[in-house]
Amino acid sequence: MSTVTFDTLKFVETLKESGIEDKQAKAIAAAYQNASDDQELATKQDMKMALTEMKYDLLKWIIGLALAQFGVLIGILLKLPH
C-alpha cells in the first residue's frame, strides 16, 4: 500500500487565515492527520492481484455450474424412455 504526504503546517496556516485560532487549527490538523494515517491506498499491483483472484473464483463457478448442468442433462436423458 502507498501513503500520501500531508503538509500539516500549510493546513494549519490555511485554517488560521480563515479565522480559526492557532490552538484550534493545530487540533484540527492533528485530528485530520491521525484519521488519515489509518487509511491505506490501493496500488495498481493490489488491484491486479484482486482481479486475478476474482477471475479465478469466477472460473471455478463457471466450471462448477457447467459440470452440474451436464450432470442434470445426463440424469434427464437416462430417465427418458428407450
N, CA, C and O atoms as CSV, one atom per row, in Angstrom:
chain,resi,resn,atom,element,x,y,z
A,1,MET,N,N,0.835,-1.178,0.000
A,1,MET,CA,C,0.000,0.000,0.000
A,1,MET,C,C,0.882,1.245,0.000
A,1,MET,O,O,2.014,1.228,0.484
A,2,SER,N,N,0.345,2.305,-0.545
A,2,SER,CA,C,1.116,3.539,-0.608
A,2,SER,C,C,0.538,4.567,0.354
A,2,SER,O,O,-0.595,4.433,0.819
A,3,THR,N,N,1.320,5.583,0.644
A,3,THR,CA,C,0.876,6.633,1.548
A,3,THR,C,C,0.882,7.967,0.824
A,3,THR,O,O,1.551,8.133,-0.196
A,4,VAL,N,N,0.133,8.907,1.359
A,4,VAL,CA,C,0.052,10.240,0.795
A,4,VAL,C,C,0.646,11.202,1.816
A,4,VAL,O,O,0.315,11.135,3.000
A,5,THR,N,N,1.519,12.097,1.364
A,5,THR,CA,C,2.100,13.070,2.290
A,5,THR,C,C,1.092,14.179,2.564
A,5,THR,O,O,0.275,14.525,1.711
A,6,PHE,N,N,1.167,14.724,3.765
A,6,PHE,CA,C,0.231,15.752,4.201
A,6,PHE,C,C,1.011,16.870,4.873
A,6,PHE,O,O,1.727,16.635,5.847
A,7,ASP,N,N,0.875,18.067,4.364
A,7,ASP,CA,C,1.586,19.230,4.893
A,7,ASP,C,C,0.747,19.858,6.003
A,7,ASP,O,O,-0.140,20.671,5.743
A,8,THR,N,N,1.040,19.470,7.240
A,8,THR,CA,C,0.243,19.964,8.367
A,8,THR,C,C,0.435,21.465,8.591
A,8,THR,O,O,-0.507,22.160,8.971
A,9,LEU,N,N,1.647,21.967,8.359
A,9,LEU,CA,C,1.891,23.397,8.556
A,9,LEU,C,C,1.030,24.227,7.614
A,9,LEU,O,O,0.415,25.211,8.027
A,10,LYS,N,N,0.988,23.828,6.356
A,10,LYS,CA,C,0.179,24.544,5.372
A,10,LYS,C,C,-1.298,24.456,5.743
A,10,LYS,O,O,-2.043,25.424,5.592
A,11,PHE,N,N,-1.713,23.294,6.228
A,11,PHE,CA,C,-3.099,23.099,6.641
A,11,PHE,C,C,-3.446,24.035,7.800
A,11,PHE,O,O,-4.488,24.691,7.791
A,12,VAL,N,N,-2.553,24.088,8.804
A,12,VAL,CA,C,-2.775,24.961,9.962
A,12,VAL,C,C,-2.816,26.422,9.528
A,12,VAL,O,O,-3.686,27.174,9.967
A,13,GLU,N,N,-1.889,26.828,8.674
A,13,GLU,CA,C,-1.862,28.224,8.201
A,13,GLU,C,C,-3.142,28.576,7.452
A,13,GLU,O,O,-3.667,29.679,7.608
A,14,THR,N,N,-3.646,27.655,6.647
A,14,THR,CA,C,-4.894,27.893,5.917
A,14,THR,C,C,-6.053,28.067,6.879
A,14,THR,O,O,-6.891,28.949,6.692
A,15,LEU,N,N,-6.110,27.230,7.911
A,15,LEU,CA,C,-7.174,27.358,8.912
A,15,LEU,C,C,-7.070,28.681,9.657
A,15,LEU,O,O,-8.084,29.335,9.902
A,16,LYS,N,N,-5.847,29.082,10.023
A,16,LYS,CA,C,-5.655,30.345,10.744
A,16,LYS,C,C,-6.046,31.533,9.883
A,16,LYS,O,O,-6.613,32.503,10.387
A,17,GLU,N,N,-5.751,31.470,8.585
A,17,GLU,CA,C,-6.110,32.567,7.680
A,17,GLU,C,C,-7.628,32.708,7.551
A,17,GLU,O,O,-8.133,33.791,7.252
A,18,SER,N,N,-8.349,31.613,7.775
A,18,SER,CA,C,-9.806,31.676,7.675
A,18,SER,C,C,-10.462,32.138,8.973
A,18,SER,O,O,-11.686,32.248,9.050
A,19,GLY,N,N,-9.637,32.411,10.005
A,19,GLY,CA,C,-10.171,32.962,11.232
A,19,GLY,C,C,-10.190,32.005,12.412
A,19,GLY,O,O,-10.659,32.374,13.489
A,20,ILE,N,N,-9.703,30.807,12.241
A,20,ILE,CA,C,-9.667,29.841,13.343
A,20,ILE,C,C,-8.427,30.121,14.187
A,20,ILE,O,O,-7.352,30.402,13.657
A,21,GLU,N,N,-8.590,30.040,15.504
A,21,GLU,CA,C,-7.474,30.316,16.409
A,21,GLU,C,C,-6.378,29.253,16.248
A,21,GLU,O,O,-6.632,28.135,15.800
A,22,ASP,N,N,-5.159,29.635,16.627
A,22,ASP,CA,C,-3.987,28.773,16.449
A,22,ASP,C,C,-4.153,27.408,17.134
A,22,ASP,O,O,-3.868,26.368,16.540
A,23,LYS,N,N,-4.617,27.427,18.384
A,23,LYS,CA,C,-4.765,26.184,19.146
A,23,LYS,C,C,-5.774,25.249,18.470
A,23,LYS,O,O,-5.544,24.044,18.363
A,24,GLN,N,N,-6.894,25.822,18.018
A,24,GLN,CA,C,-7.916,25.021,17.358
A,24,GLN,C,C,-7.418,24.504,16.003
A,24,GLN,O,O,-7.688,23.360,15.635
A,25,ALA,N,N,-6.701,25.339,15.275
A,25,ALA,CA,C,-6.182,24.929,13.976
A,25,ALA,C,C,-5.216,23.755,14.113
A,25,ALA,O,O,-5.240,22.818,13.314
A,26,LYS,N,N,-4.361,23.821,15.144
A,26,LYS,CA,C,-3.426,22.718,15.380
A,26,LYS,C,C,-4.164,21.442,15.783
A,26,LYS,O,O,-3.779,20.346,15.376
A,27,ALA,N,N,-5.221,21.583,16.579
A,27,ALA,CA,C,-6.003,20.417,16.997
A,27,ALA,C,C,-6.709,19.784,15.806
A,27,ALA,O,O,-6.750,18.559,15.689
A,28,ILE,N,N,-7.257,20.596,14.935
A,28,ILE,CA,C,-7.933,20.086,13.740
A,28,ILE,C,C,-6.926,19.376,12.833
A,28,ILE,O,O,-7.208,18.299,12.308
A,29,ALA,N,N,-5.761,19.979,12.652
A,29,ALA,CA,C,-4.722,19.365,11.816
A,29,ALA,C,C,-4.268,18.028,12.400
A,29,ALA,O,O,-4.069,17.061,11.665
A,30,ALA,N,N,-4.105,17.976,13.712
A,30,ALA,CA,C,-3.688,16.721,14.357
A,30,ALA,C,C,-4.763,15.650,14.204
A,30,ALA,O,O,-4.451,14.485,13.954
A,31,ALA,N,N,-6.010,16.036,14.353
A,31,ALA,CA,C,-7.114,15.077,14.211
A,31,ALA,C,C,-7.177,14.556,12.782
A,31,ALA,O,O,-7.364,13.360,12.557
A,32,TYR,N,N,-7.022,15.449,11.829
A,32,TYR,CA,C,-7.046,15.030,10.427
A,32,TYR,C,C,-5.864,14.112,10.126
A,32,TYR,O,O,-6.018,13.103,9.438
A,33,GLN,N,N,-4.701,14.454,10.634
A,33,GLN,CA,C,-3.505,13.630,10.417
A,33,GLN,C,C,-3.694,12.229,10.999
A,33,GLN,O,O,-3.366,11.236,10.351
A,34,ASN,N,N,-4.224,12.151,12.220
A,34,ASN,CA,C,-4.462,10.846,12.849
A,34,ASN,C,C,-5.474,10.021,12.069
A,34,ASN,O,O,-5.304,8.813,11.908
A,35,ALA,N,N,-6.519,10.666,11.587
A,35,ALA,CA,C,-7.548,9.948,10.827
A,35,ALA,C,C,-7.005,9.456,9.490
A,35,ALA,O,O,-7.312,8.344,9.061
A,36,SER,N,N,-6.206,10.276,8.840
A,36,SER,CA,C,-5.694,9.891,7.517
A,36,SER,C,C,-4.552,8.878,7.627
A,36,SER,O,O,-4.270,8.167,6.663
A,37,ASP,N,N,-3.892,8.801,8.781
A,37,ASP,CA,C,-2.832,7.800,8.969
A,37,ASP,C,C,-3.389,6.384,8.972
A,37,ASP,O,O,-2.695,5.432,8.616
A,38,ASP,N,N,-4.639,6.253,9.374
A,38,ASP,CA,C,-5.258,4.931,9.457
A,38,ASP,C,C,-5.687,4.395,8.095
A,38,ASP,O,O,-6.011,3.213,7.975
A,39,GLN,N,N,-5.696,5.231,7.081
A,39,GLN,CA,C,-6.160,4.821,5.762
A,39,GLN,C,C,-4.982,4.430,4.890
A,39,GLN,O,O,-3.904,5.019,4.967
A,40,GLU,N,N,-5.216,3.409,4.047
A,40,GLU,CA,C,-4.206,2.983,3.094
A,40,GLU,C,C,-4.806,3.037,1.693
A,40,GLU,O,O,-5.997,2.782,1.512
A,41,LEU,N,N,-3.991,3.364,0.719
A,41,LEU,CA,C,-4.446,3.434,-0.660
A,41,LEU,C,C,-4.015,2.188,-1.405
A,41,LEU,O,O,-2.928,1.658,-1.179
A,42,ALA,N,N,-4.875,1.729,-2.292
A,42,ALA,CA,C,-4.553,0.555,-3.098
A,42,ALA,C,C,-3.647,0.962,-4.260
A,42,ALA,O,O,-3.819,2.030,-4.848
A,43,THR,N,N,-2.688,0.104,-4.582
A,43,THR,CA,C,-1.805,0.346,-5.713
A,43,THR,C,C,-2.289,-0.461,-6.906
A,43,THR,O,O,-3.201,-1.277,-6.781
A,44,LYS,N,N,-1.681,-0.233,-8.054
A,44,LYS,CA,C,-2.026,-0.998,-9.249
A,44,LYS,C,C,-1.778,-2.485,-9.017
A,44,LYS,O,O,-2.557,-3.326,-9.465
A,45,GLN,N,N,-0.697,-2.804,-8.320
A,45,GLN,CA,C,-0.366,-4.204,-8.047
A,45,GLN,C,C,-1.452,-4.842,-7.175
A,45,GLN,O,O,-1.830,-5.991,-7.400
A,46,ASP,N,N,-1.951,-4.105,-6.188
A,46,ASP,CA,C,-3.030,-4.616,-5.344
A,46,ASP,C,C,-4.270,-4.913,-6.181
A,46,ASP,O,O,-4.924,-5.939,-5.996
A,47,MET,N,N,-4.583,-4.010,-7.099
A,47,MET,CA,C,-5.761,-4.189,-7.940
A,47,MET,C,C,-5.588,-5.379,-8.884
A,47,MET,O,O,-6.537,-6.129,-9.112
A,48,LYS,N,N,-4.392,-5.554,-9.429
A,48,LYS,CA,C,-4.137,-6.690,-10.317
A,48,LYS,C,C,-4.301,-8.001,-9.564
A,48,LYS,O,O,-4.872,-8.954,-10.095
A,49,MET,N,N,-3.808,-8.058,-8.336
A,49,MET,CA,C,-3.936,-9.273,-7.536
A,49,MET,C,C,-5.404,-9.564,-7.225
A,49,MET,O,O,-5.838,-10.715,-7.280
A,50,ALA,N,N,-6.163,-8.525,-6.900
A,50,ALA,CA,C,-7.584,-8.706,-6.596
A,50,ALA,C,C,-8.340,-9.189,-7.825
A,50,ALA,O,O,-9.195,-10.069,-7.723
A,51,LEU,N,N,-8.031,-8.618,-8.988
A,51,LEU,CA,C,-8.682,-9.041,-10.224
A,51,LEU,C,C,-8.335,-10.477,-10.576
A,51,LEU,O,O,-9.191,-11.225,-11.046
A,52,THR,N,N,-7.084,-10.868,-10.352
A,52,THR,CA,C,-6.673,-12.240,-10.620
A,52,THR,C,C,-7.452,-13.209,-9.735
A,52,THR,O,O,-7.905,-14.253,-10.204
A,53,GLU,N,N,-7.608,-12.867,-8.456
A,53,GLU,CA,C,-8.383,-13.711,-7.552
A,53,GLU,C,C,-9.846,-13.796,-7.983
A,53,GLU,O,O,-10.456,-14.864,-7.919
A,54,MET,N,N,-10.403,-12.677,-8.417
A,54,MET,CA,C,-11.791,-12.670,-8.858
A,54,MET,C,C,-11.970,-13.519,-10.112
A,54,MET,O,O,-12.961,-14.237,-10.241
A,55,LYS,N,N,-11.015,-13.437,-11.034
A,55,LYS,CA,C,-11.091,-14.254,-12.248
A,55,LYS,C,C,-11.046,-15.731,-11.900
A,55,LYS,O,O,-11.789,-16.526,-12.477
A,56,TYR,N,N,-10.185,-16.108,-10.966
A,56,TYR,CA,C,-10.059,-17.495,-10.545
A,56,TYR,C,C,-11.366,-17.981,-9.914
A,56,TYR,O,O,-11.830,-19.081,-10.214
A,57,ASP,N,N,-11.957,-17.164,-9.043
A,57,ASP,CA,C,-13.227,-17.537,-8.412
A,57,ASP,C,C,-14.337,-17.673,-9.450
A,57,ASP,O,O,-15.137,-18.606,-9.390
A,58,LEU,N,N,-14.382,-16.751,-10.390
A,58,LEU,CA,C,-15.394,-16.802,-11.442
A,58,LEU,C,C,-15.222,-18.049,-12.297
A,58,LEU,O,O,-16.208,-18.694,-12.656
A,59,LEU,N,N,-13.997,-18.390,-12.623
A,59,LEU,CA,C,-13.721,-19.585,-13.414
A,59,LEU,C,C,-14.164,-20.845,-12.662
A,59,LEU,O,O,-14.724,-21.760,-13.266
A,60,LYS,N,N,-13.917,-20.895,-11.361
A,60,LYS,CA,C,-14.364,-22.043,-10.563
A,60,LYS,C,C,-15.878,-22.176,-10.616
A,60,LYS,O,O,-16.395,-23.282,-10.775
A,61,TRP,N,N,-16.594,-21.065,-10.485
A,61,TRP,CA,C,-18.045,-21.101,-10.534
A,61,TRP,C,C,-18.544,-21.545,-11.908
A,61,TRP,O,O,-19.472,-22.350,-11.993
A,62,ILE,N,N,-17.954,-21.042,-12.963
A,62,ILE,CA,C,-18.382,-21.405,-14.318
A,62,ILE,C,C,-18.186,-22.890,-14.562
A,62,ILE,O,O,-19.076,-23.558,-15.088
A,63,ILE,N,N,-17.032,-23.410,-14.184
A,63,ILE,CA,C,-16.756,-24.840,-14.378
A,63,ILE,C,C,-17.703,-25.676,-13.514
A,63,ILE,O,O,-18.240,-26.681,-13.982
A,64,GLY,N,N,-17.909,-25.277,-12.280
A,64,GLY,CA,C,-18.813,-25.997,-11.393
A,64,GLY,C,C,-20.236,-26.030,-11.933
A,64,GLY,O,O,-20.888,-27.074,-11.915
A,65,LEU,N,N,-20.716,-24.884,-12.413
A,65,LEU,CA,C,-22.070,-24.832,-12.967
A,65,LEU,C,C,-22.178,-25.638,-14.261
A,65,LEU,O,O,-23.200,-26.277,-14.509
A,66,ALA,N,N,-21.135,-25.612,-15.083
A,66,ALA,CA,C,-21.155,-26.404,-16.318
A,66,ALA,C,C,-21.208,-27.889,-15.996
A,66,ALA,O,O,-21.952,-28.628,-16.640
A,67,LEU,N,N,-20.441,-28.338,-15.021
A,67,LEU,CA,C,-20.478,-29.750,-14.623
A,67,LEU,C,C,-21.842,-30.128,-14.045
A,67,LEU,O,O,-22.364,-31.204,-14.333
A,68,ALA,N,N,-22.411,-29.251,-13.237
A,68,ALA,CA,C,-23.735,-29.512,-12.671
A,68,ALA,C,C,-24.781,-29.587,-13.778
A,68,ALA,O,O,-25.649,-30.460,-13.754
A,69,GLN,N,N,-24.705,-28.697,-14.726
A,69,GLN,CA,C,-25.643,-28.691,-15.850
A,69,GLN,C,C,-25.501,-29.976,-16.669
A,69,GLN,O,O,-26.498,-30.564,-17.088
A,70,PHE,N,N,-24.285,-30.397,-16.890
A,70,PHE,CA,C,-24.028,-31.639,-17.623
A,70,PHE,C,C,-24.602,-32.830,-16.856
A,70,PHE,O,O,-25.197,-33.722,-17.461
A,71,GLY,N,N,-24.431,-32.856,-15.541
A,71,GLY,CA,C,-24.981,-33.922,-14.716
A,71,GLY,C,C,-26.493,-33.968,-14.778
A,71,GLY,O,O,-27.075,-35.048,-14.879
A,72,VAL,N,N,-27.142,-32.809,-14.718
A,72,VAL,CA,C,-28.601,-32.750,-14.818
A,72,VAL,C,C,-29.053,-33.249,-16.184
A,72,VAL,O,O,-30.022,-34.002,-16.272
A,73,LEU,N,N,-28.377,-32.848,-17.238
A,73,LEU,CA,C,-28.719,-33.288,-18.591
A,73,LEU,C,C,-28.596,-34.801,-18.724
A,73,LEU,O,O,-29.473,-35.449,-19.294
A,74,ILE,N,N,-27.530,-35.354,-18.209
A,74,ILE,CA,C,-27.346,-36.817,-18.257
A,74,ILE,C,C,-28.462,-37.501,-17.469
A,74,ILE,O,O,-29.012,-38.505,-17.920
A,75,GLY,N,N,-28.795,-36.968,-16.305
A,75,GLY,CA,C,-29.887,-37.525,-15.499
A,75,GLY,C,C,-31.213,-37.503,-16.236
A,75,GLY,O,O,-31.967,-38.475,-16.183
A,76,ILE,N,N,-31.506,-36.415,-16.918
A,76,ILE,CA,C,-32.746,-36.312,-17.680
A,76,ILE,C,C,-32.746,-37.311,-18.835
A,76,ILE,O,O,-33.749,-37.980,-19.082
A,77,LEU,N,N,-31.625,-37.410,-19.537
A,77,LEU,CA,C,-31.541,-38.343,-20.671
A,77,LEU,C,C,-31.696,-39.792,-20.226
A,77,LEU,O,O,-32.278,-40.596,-20.954
A,78,LEU,N,N,-31.190,-40.140,-19.054
A,78,LEU,CA,C,-31.322,-41.502,-18.554
A,78,LEU,C,C,-32.753,-41.820,-18.131
A,78,LEU,O,O,-33.142,-42.988,-18.132
A,79,LYS,N,N,-33.533,-40.826,-17.774
A,79,LYS,CA,C,-34.932,-41.022,-17.372
A,79,LYS,C,C,-35.872,-41.152,-18.573
A,79,LYS,O,O,-36.995,-41.631,-18.423
A,80,LEU,N,N,-35.435,-40.740,-19.736
A,80,LEU,CA,C,-36.281,-40.826,-20.929
A,80,LEU,C,C,-36.497,-42.291,-21.309
A,80,LEU,O,O,-35.602,-43.119,-21.141
A,81,PRO,N,N,-37.690,-42.605,-21.823
A,81,PRO,CA,C,-37.921,-43.998,-22.249
A,81,PRO,C,C,-37.071,-44.362,-23.466
A,81,PRO,O,O,-36.823,-43.535,-24.344
A,82,HIS,N,N,-36.646,-45.581,-23.492
A,82,HIS,CA,C,-35.790,-46.022,-24.596
A,82,HIS,C,C,-36.581,-46.384,-25.783
A,82,HIS,O,O,-36.017,-46.778,-26.804
